[in-house]
């Protein structure tokens, strides 16, 4: 039996249709008001023919998937706090568009019990099954301090 909270092959998925409001709220929060994301007329003249979704918004959806894998493990009564160490090898392979339904697949690939971390492969596909983004996520499982003793 493993003394770790996830195991190789553990997998979660998250799906969402990306709305225009998602793109505009993200643009407002980040200040990324590039015409690529908010100017339909500008993008109609491009190779893409329409506005594309922020890549960083797709990373946000990757983060949602990492939260789902954490939620699966937290129910096991863990004494460690999982924290993200970051995303490696992020690549945007195709454009995601407003109105696309994306599905994020998050699969645990590696476990390092000494470092107390897991690495997971992430794939983001659109409604046509086309791969639009990939990456690797690293989770560190940080030991919680001992509970404070009750006052005597």
N, C-alpha and C positions, 0 to 999 in steps of 0.2 A: 504494500500500500504506500502511496506517495505521501510525503509530508508537505506537498505544495497545493495551492488553492485551485489551480487550473491544470489541465493535462494536455499533452500534445494531441491535436485533433479537435479540441473543444472549439465550437463554432457558433457564432450568432450572425443574424442578418437584420438589416434595417432598411425599410423602403419608404420613399417619400416622393410625391409629385412636387416638383419645384415650381412655386408660383412666382408671379411678378412681384408680389409683396415681399417674398423671401429675399429676392435680389435687391429690391429698393431698401428694405430695412438693413440688410447687411452693408450695402453701400453707404447708408447714412451712419451706421455705427462705426465703420472703419474709415470713412472719408474717401474710399476708393470709388469715385464717381466717373471712372473711365468710360468713354463712349462705347467701348466694347461691351459694357454691361447695361448702360442706361440710355443709349441713343440708337433707337431702331433705324432711323433714316441713315445714319452714318454706317451702321453695320449692314444695312441692306445692300450696300455697294461692295461689301467685302466678300471673300471666299465663302464665309459662313452664311451670309444672306440674312442674318438676324442676330440679335443680342445673345451673348454667351454668358453662362453663369461664372461667377468668380471661382477660381481654383481654390482659394482659401475657404470658401463656403463648403466646397466638397470635403475639405479637410475637417471642417466642423462636423459634417455628417459622419466622417470616420471616427471622430471623438465620441459621437453618440453610440456607435457600435462598441467602442471600448468600454463605455459606461455599462452597456448591456452585459458584457462578459464579466465585469466586476460585480454587477448585481447578482449574477448566477452564483458567484463564489461567496459573496457576503452572507448569503443564507446558510452557509456551512459553519458559521460561528468562528470566523477567523480572528486572530489576535494581531493582525497586521493591517496597515492602511495602504491600499494600492494607490500609487501616484504615477502619473505619466512622466516618463523621461524624454519623450518626444517621438517624432516621426522621422524615419530615414527613408531615403530612396523614393521620395514622392515624385511621381511622374504623371503628367496629364497627357494621355494618349489620344484623346479625341475631345471635341467640345461637348459640353452639356448645355442644353438650351432651356429657357423658360418653357414650362409645360412638360418637360421630360420627367419620367418616373425613374428614379435611380434606386438601385439596390446595392447596399454596402454589405460585403461578406468579410467577416473578421474571423480568422482561423489561427489558433495558437500553433506555432511552428517549433519553438524552442523554449526550453526551461533551463535556467541556471539556478540550482538550489543554493549554491554558495553565495552568489551575488543577490539572491532573492529577487530574480526578475524573469519575466517572460517576454518573448518576442512573437509577434503575430503578423501574418500576411494579410493585407487588406486589398480587396478588389472592389471597384465601383463600376457597375454596369448600368446601361440605360435600358429602357423598356424593350429594345430590340436585341438585348443580349450583348451589345457592343461594349467592350472594355473602354471606359473613359478615364480611369485613374487607378493607380496602384501605389502601394507604400508598405512600409514596415512600421509597426508600433512597438514601443518598449514600455513595459509596465514594471515598476519596482514595487516590491511588497515590503514596506517599512514596519519594523517591529514596534508595537505600541508599548509605552512605558507601563510599568506595573501599576495596578490600581492603587490609589491613595488609601492608606490605612484609616479606618474609622477612628475618630477621636475617642480616647479611652476615658 
